[in-house]
């Protein structure tokens, strides 16, 4: 029996882990035993805990409760906590055979460091993504994690090409890295586990979630917006530009905008926005600011919106899955495939670019080619892990 420790810490990782857990419980029963470690990087009830119930994920076997802090502080606490769990398992005679990490958070980086230092293989899901902006903490995390991982599971051809340019891929194998188990590091074009989830949960969301009806929305008759990155929320100029654009689009296009607001962003509004802008937000009935949405709620909103406007990498991709055009509120994106397909436009936090991008995407026919696999990425990932560890 292969024993895997899955690391989660931020809400998107909980969602991604659901796909792997589901595959373990359906296709790999008796072969793989999964244990879940929650770092506590996201600790708000709406941002984390309720997802376990909603997605049918087992409650974590371990919880580090690290909470917030500087990047160095948070990463150090997680590294220490993960190492302790791995070492205690070894001491008790039931060592973990591998550690699974997702994406590009501090939890991802810290867990990879802890595992590789004590010679436990690391399996990185969503490897090879690059924004080519090293000032983004996520870019640092994903680059370092890729270097440390035994298998790099990249979701798209672009991710594969990024890794090839960095010297990882030579016929699928990076021969220059040799791990303690005698096996080389290699790259797998796996498809995207979030595409697996979107296909699986979409119909469930339609049955279980009434957010469209509750908010009085109609199919393709509203905009979904999400804002959470510090580059936007901690910069008064950026945040004011985004809100001014949202308000003006809502008024000029006579369209509702739904904004599930991250707790941190909500607290910052009174600090970063002018009194005049706060007043405009308060009296504008078209801008519907709501509490953080559950996974099912987000799916229904993404699936029914005319356009999505976001600074989230995950939401960009999910919008694509549901064939919804996306305005990207960042200066770059790691999901360049969306831009190349014409299904998204980068607007950064620039008022004029946001308004222009919305007008373009809302009024043109957009194509959504199959870029993210066949909906069976989780089974492929687990099969490769099993082959590697046997």
N, C-alpha and C positions, 0 to 999 in steps of 0.2 A: 504493500500500500504506500503510495507516494503522499507525503505530508507537505502541504503548501501553506505558507503564511501569506495572506493577502493584506496589503497595507492600504488603508483608506484614511482620509483626514479632512478632505473638502467634499462638499456636496456632489460635484460631478463624479468624483471617484466612487462614491457610494452607488450612484446610478450605473456606472460602468461595471462595478463589481457584481451587480445583479445578473448581468449576462453570463459571466463566468460561473457564478454559483448555480445558475439555472442549468447550464451545460453539465456541470459536475453531477448534479442531482438527477439528470436524465440520461446522459450518454456515458458517464464515467463512474457510475456507481460501482464500488468495490475496487476501483483503480486509484482514485484520488480522494484524499481526505483534506478538506479545507478548514483552516482556522483564520479568523478575521481579527486584525488588530486595528483599532480606531485610535489615531493619534490625538484626537480632540482638537485638531487645527480649526475646525468649525464646530462650535459647541452650542449655538443657538438651536432651540427645539425645532423651529420651522426650517432651519437650514441644514439639519442633520438627522436628529433622532427619528422624526416621523417618517423619514424615507425608508427606514428599515421595515416598518409595518406596511407601508404602502407598496413597496416593491417585493415584499416577501423574502427579504434577506434575513438570515439568522442574526440574532443579536451578537455583537462582537465578543470574542473570547477574552480580549484584552482591550483596555482603554487607558491611554496615557494621560488624558486630561491636560494636555500641555497649554491649551488656551492661546491667547494672543501674546505678542512680543515682537521684538526686532527680528529680522531675518536670522541673524546669527544666534540669538537666544533661542528662538523657536527650533531652528535646525539642530542646535546642540542638545536641547532637551529630548527631541524626537530620536536622535541618534543614540543617545544614552539609554532611552527607554526601550527601543527596538533591540539593541545589543543585549540588554538584560534579559528580555524574553527569549531571544535565540540561545543565549548561553545557558539559561536555566533549563531549557528543553534538552540541550546537549547533556548537561549534568544529570538530568533525570532519566537519561537513556532513551529519550524519544525525540531525537533531533529533527528539525525541519529539513527537508530535502531541497527546498527552494523558496525564494521570496518573490512574490508578484507585486509589482508597483505600476501605477497608472499615471500617465500624463507628466506634469511638470511643476508640481507644488513643492513646498519645503518638505512635506512628508515623503514625497517621492525621492528627493535627493538624499535626505537623512537616512531613510531605510536602506537605500542602495549602499551608502557608505558603511553603515553598520554591518550589513550582510557580507559584503565583499571582503571586509577586513578580517572576518573569521571564516572565509573560504566557503560561503554558502552561495550557490548560484542565484543571480538576479535575473528576472524575466520582466522586461520593460514593455508594457503595452502602450501604444502611441509613440513609438520611437521614431526618430528621423524628422520630426516636425521642426521647422525653423522659421522664425520671423526675421532673422538676420539683424536683430536689434539687441545688442548685448546689454543695453541698459535695462531691459526687461528682466526682472528676477526669474521669470519662467524660462527665459532663453538660457540663462546660466544653468538652471536646474536640469533642463532636458539635455543639454550638451554633456554635462558631467555624468548624468545617469546613463546616457548611451555608452560612454566610454567604459563604465563599470559593469555593464550588463552582459550576461552570457548569451541570451537570445534577445534580439531587438525585433519586436513585432511592429512593423510599420503598417499603417492603415491604407496608404495610397501609393501609387506609382511615384508621385512627387517626393514622398518621404524616402522611398527606395533610392531615388536619384540623388537626393541630398546626402544620404549616407554613402553612396558610391563616390560622390565628389570629395567626401572627407576621408576616403580611403578604407571604408568599412567593407565594401563589397567587391570581391574578386570571384566572379562566378558564384556568388551567393555566400562565400565564406571569407572571413577576415583571418587569414592564416597567421598573421603576426602576433595574435593574442592567444595565449595558452593558459587555461585555468587549472586549478589544483586537481580537478577531477579528470584531467587528461584530455579534455575536449576544448575545441576552439570556439571562439565567439562567432556567431553567425546571425544573418538577417533573414527575416521571413516577411514576405508581403502577405499579410493576414486578412486584410479587410478590416472594417471598423466595428468594434463591439457595440458602439452606440447605434449603428444602423441595425444590428441585431435587435437591440432594445426597442428602437422606434417601431420596427415591424411588429414586434411581439406585443407591445403595450398600447399601440394606437387604438385598437378596437376596444380594449379594456377601458381606456380613458374615456372614450365616447360613452360607454355604458355607466361608468362610475362617477363622472365629473360633470357638474352642471354650471361651470364658471361662465360659459358663453351665454347661457340663458339668464344666469343670475345677474350679470352685468348688462344685460339687454343688448348684446352684440349680435351681429349678423355675419354670415359667411363672406369672407374677403371684404368686410365692411369696416375694418378698424386696423390700427397699427399696434403692434406689440413692441415696446421699448424696454431695454434693460441697461442699467448703468451700474458698474461696481468697481472698475479698475481705479486704483489710486491716482493714476496719471490724469484721470478725469475728475474723480471725486475730491481730490486734495488740491486741485488747481481751480481757483475761483473763476479765472478767465474761461477755461475749458467748460466748467460746469454751467456757467451762465450762457455760453454760446449754445450748448446743447439744449438747455431748457428754452431759450428764446426760439430756437429752431422748432422744437416740438410744439410750442404754443402757436407759432405763426402757421405751421403746417396744419394744425388742428383747426384753426380759424379759417384760413384761406381755402382749405380743401373740404371743410365741413365734415371732418372725420374724427372719430373718437381715437384717443391714444391710451392704451392700457400700460401702466408702468408699475410692475411689481417691484417695490423698492427695498433694496438690501438694507438691513438695520443700520449699518455703518453710514450709508449714504443719507438715509433719513435724518440722522443726527447732524450731518454736515450741512444740510440745506440752509439752516438759519445762520450758519457761519460763512458759507461761501457765496450765497446769493444776496443781491441787494434787496432792500425792503420793498422797492417797487416791483421787482420780479417775483418775490414771494407773494405779494398781493395779487399779481396776475395769475399765479398758480392757484391761489386759494379760490378765486372767483370764476375760474374757467371750468365749466362743466364738461368740456370735451376731454380734458386731461384727467384720467381716472387713476389716481395713485392708490395702489392696494398693498396689502401685506405681501411678504415673499410667497410666491406661488409654489404649490407642491409639484412634483414631477408630472402627475397626470394633468394638472391645471396648465402647466407650461406646454405640454404636448398639445392640448386642445387649442391653446392660444396660438402656438406656432402654426398649427395645421389650418387654422381658420383666418389668420391675419392676411391683409392685403400685402403688407410689407413688414418685415422685422427690422428694428434699428437697435444695434447692440454693440457693446465693447467686449462681449464674451465670446471666446473661441468656440465653446461648446454650443452656444445658441446659434451662432452662424451656421454651424454644420447641421444642427437639427432642423433649422429653417430649410436648408437645402433638401434634407430628406423628405420634407413635406411639401416641396416645390413652392416655397415662399421666398420671394426675392429679399435680399438683406442689404441694408445700409450699415457699413462697418464704422463704428465710432472710434477708430484707432488709426494711427499713421501707417500700419502695416498689418498683415495677417499671416499666420502660419498655414492657413487653409487657402493657399494660392489657387487651388483648383477651382474654387468657387468664383474667384475673380476671372480666371481664364475662360470659364464657361459663360461668363456674362450674367451670372445669377446673383452677383454681389458687387457693390461699389465701395471703395474706401473713401470715407469723407473726413476722417479724423474728428476733431472737435471744432471744426470750422463751420460757422453758421451757414455761409453761402453754399459750401459743398454739400452739407447735409440736406438743405432744401433742394438743391439741384439733383442730388442723387435720388431723393425720394421721387421727384417728378419724373425722372427718367425711368426708374424701375416700376413705378405704378402705372406707367402708360406704354409699356412695350411687352411683347411676347418673349418670355424667358425660357430657355432650354435648361433641362436638368438631367444631364447624361449620368449613367451609372458609374460613379467614381469610387464608391466606398465599399465594394465587395458584393457578396451575394446573400448577406444575412446570416451566414454561418461562420463568422470569424471566431467565435468562442470555441467551437468544436475544433477548428483548425489549430488554434493556439494551444489548447490542452493536449491535442495529439502530438504536437511538436515538443511540448514540455515532457510528456511521458517518454517519447523516444530519446530525448536528451538525457533523462535521469535513469533510464533502465540500464 
